[in-house]
Amino acid sequence: MENEKCDQIHPNGVKEKKLEVIDGYTIKYHANGKTIWSKGRIVNDQPEGYWEWYRADGTIKRSGHFDDGEPIGEWITYDKFGEKYKTTQRRKKE
């Protein structure tokens, strides 16, 4: 297990989210540092495979797949209760 913590402040004043890498999955946290904001794999500095994003209360907000950093396939947006709200199909750019 590999851990990384980021407290870097960007030039625009925005604080970088706390980040951990656990068993190959990159996990970023909300500003509270406790609840997960997103999780998925990074390959060659690009998101790859299945990813999920969460609200600060822990409910799932969005999920989908990446191929070489590009969103592809079925992307699902969830309502504030974590129920499926909308499905979008993303095609790889040619």
N, C-alpha and C positions, 0 to 999 in steps of 0.2 A: 504494500500500500504506500502510495506517495502522496504527500500533502504539500500544498502551496497556499500561502495567504498573500493576497494582494491588497495593499493599502495605498496604492499609487493614486495621486491626484493628477488628473489630466489638465492641460493648459486651460480648458474651458471651465475648470473648477469642479468637475464631476468626479466623485470618488469611485475608483474601480471596485467592482463587486468582489467580495471574498470568494476565493476559488479553491477547490480541492480536486485532485485527480485520484480516484479510487478504482482499482481494478480496471484501468483504462477508460473509465467514464469521467468526463469533466463535469463537475458540479459547481454551479455558481449560486450564490445566496443573495436574498434581498438585502436591502440596506440594514435591516435589523440584525443581520449576521447569523440568523437562526433558521429561517425557513428557506427552502430551496426555490430559486428563481428558474433555473434550467438545468437539464442534464442530458448528456449524450456524449458521443465519441468525437474526438478531434484527430484527424489523420492529415499529415502534411500541412498543419496550420489551417485546415478547413473542416467544418462540420461534416460528419459522415454517418450514414445510417439513421436510425430512429432517434428522435429528440422529443423532449417534453418541456413545457414551460408551465409555471405554477403562479398562482396569486399569493400574496403575502399571508393569507389565511390557510394556505396549504392545498387549496382545491386546484385541480388541473385546469389550465387555461387554453392550451393549444398543444397539438402534437402533429408530427409529420416526419418525413424522411428527406435526407440529403444524399446527393451523389456528387462527389468532388466539390462540396460547398454549395451546390445548387439545389434548391427545393424541388422535389419531384413527387409524383404520385398523389395519394390521398392525404390531405391536410384537414384536421378536425379542429374546430373551435368549440369550446365548451362554455356553458353559461356559468353564472356565479355559484351554482349548486354542483358543478362538475358533470352536468348532463350534456350530451351531444347537442349542439346548437346549430352548427353549420358544417358542411363538408365541401371542400374545394379540391379540384383536380389540378395538379401542376405538371406541366410537361417540360421535359428537358429542352433547353435552347439548342438549336441546331447550329 
